[in-house]
């Protein structure tokens, strides 16, 4: 498969990823901080605040006002007295973080469950940044849209002070004092008063709606605590909790609460891993495992093998014969240069598709098989051109191509390459003399690579296919092997087939669907009954439909649950932050055995899409149209895309399906992340692993998963991405 | 597409999985899972191989057989040592002579009159730098600003400005593998954001060579110790 799926759904290697993240954080020893320049941010990873039991910055059960470093991505796992929680938090903006949490309460014995599982979203907004004298102030909404089991709102202030250091290290100690006022759960112990009436939690309700009528309503109480980190390794915490655990300790008896005071000690085992042990509510022992990643600080720094330096041409007055243009008139000159250039490019992981040369300029169309950063690929291609082209060729046009779609043209002068490689500001200086524009049609004198088509490839790789949040088994997983074959009969044509063999797994034991809508996604357990399946089998044709226009037609078995016909057109000028697209699909539901048969459900589904890139790597997307169950509506997506390809986002879909018909969750929503392989291997790669997590999979607001959607193929080679990653051009 | 689950027994399937997993052919872009499997395999192999054997001590006799100029570079922070061979010598519009050295594992180090200006292939590389060199005089030629562009964050470059003061510490010959070179020691004391560094150069004005140096190549790499082991005239490289 050469078509990259930014957010592979069911094939996501969630478990593999988790293991890798754990392994690499363990392998990364704490580096001693030397007093050399640049030991602090942005050169070195920032020291983040510690997390509480909910996975947000804070003490134990209580939050603090601290924000994580921008872009921080954390996982917090905690357990005490029957309460297990796993929370993902992402600091999407310097002043805003969002969390998704899955919690289990053992022996709650309420709402028809012995162990009660709950999924919740939190959001935290910084109101005031900590200053020299003033504390930081943060407003938080905990479980603001779920069933509300954990719901609580708070305003909290935190101020840090330097203290004498104790133990090793060069940094002073740090004492952080936190005080806040909480509502809901956080206003349940020692209430001082009440602001209005708070609607009560209804166990077993569908949830999912914004519970704005609860926010900051009802009894409120004060909470607070201290955290002291005498050195970079150790931390001590004490708090007064305003959470009375009414349901857990009074309605039911999950644990016994004897005191509102909690105490803990934490140890920073590696720069990315922190362990904690606690004494909770006067009766229980608690533990946490906190891991924190920053997309901008990879565990393995990117280190592609060093390129070959550009060798300058001799000065024309000293070697006029070298600068002759007579070669250009010779028959077969283009083909001869192509044959010399192709192996130079191949050594850099680039495939020559076509070359057109004139006496003074050359245009290269190439496929990038190695570099996640197109700026890197273009830099390597330019160096290869400088090694091969006759001296008179001064202008290089470098055009990356995906399935015959020319993505953009970077135009630079060879004399600039020669003059600027060792300039003090090599990257910026080259950027200022480089043009980036639409590729345009292929010149008539282009010579195509020979022997590139037909092109056959295959691979056998392991896969994992998870299913989340079944109350009887929160994580189900299938593992096995994918045998993939790709065949390109001619440029722009792609045929793909993937045969999937399950080796082990328990997704087939999942809950049967109770959906009242057509079961467009909720029959996952029925689809999981079969061990050998055809995951997909399709033909795709991609082409440039005109200036700034990209087009795709795909037919066949598109994904495990649907087959049919899909067409898409995308408008995306190279220099525009805005893209518009239209996609229409006629699909039929595939038989559960995922061979060649179909079920008796077909639908015309499609969307008009708008994509907008803005600021420092934010990507907003709206898709409006008709979904698989025939429902009409729109999907709103928001992603933070880092320049190394690390991506974290969230989405929700509102359609004309009522909350009651939709079922649990009321509407479709989820989070997604994608981590480039290069981020943890330190080697260039075009691939990513990631997953989409929905609190619950229902049938409303569902799209067909078409392989090879256009925007993901196009954006990374356009002006904004190239400029933002331009530091890679000389690497 | 005719394989059937019933044809396989689980054990046979597992065996097949182990044999097959992580294979590919043709011009398919490698899938992420495949790259991860291969990287894990390579790491396991490396761990199994253990530490590479110590290199035999250098002798001048052995170095005489080396036909191109070579340096020895030690990355202090990682405790790694490598031999780098001359790759390219050139000039540009800036002052001084640019020399690019390459290691066997494809890392490069570029210098201007012996002052490190760029690295590649090490990670957190020094992408480019402006250094105060002049004419053909080896090492830095005066006090002034030393600006480093450091590869960091998500495919970005970060600017690190060092304010440097140059001192001539007078004659201080160095011995490099049995040969004593008549060098003078230059010392640069530089202050940057959050700290300071010291670069030392042992320079030979007559040959124009920095025979030995200890230079700071940015916060990601730290100090490099560099010794010129072999010097061959450029024409014979």
Interface residues (C-beta under 8 A of the other chain):
Chain A: X1 X2 X4 X13 X16 X20 X34 X35 X36 X37 X38 X39 X40 X42 X43 X44 X295 X296 X297 X300 X301 X302 X303 X304 X305 X306 X307 X308 X309 X311 X312 X351 X369 X373 X375 X418 X419 X421 X422 X423 X424 X425 X426 X427 X452 X455 X456 X457 X458 X459 X460 X461 X462 X463 X480 X481 X483 X484 X486 X488 X497 X499 X501 X503 X530 X531 X532 X534 X537 X642 X643 X644 X646 X677 X681 X682 X683 X685 X686 X687 X688 X689 X724 X725 X727 X728 X730 X731
Chain B: X1 X3 X4 X5 X10 X13 X14 X17 X20 X21 X22 X23 X24 X25 X26 X27 X28 X29 X30 X31 X32 X33 X34 X35 X36 X37 X39 X87 X88 X90 X92 X93 X94 X98 X100 X102 X105 X106 X107 X108 X110 X112 X117 X118 X120 X121 X122 X123 X124 X125 X127 X128 X129 X130 X131 X147 X149 X150 X151 X152 X153 X154 X155 X156 X157 X158 X160 X162 X190 X191 X192 X193 X194 X195 X196 X197 X216 X218 X219 X220 X222
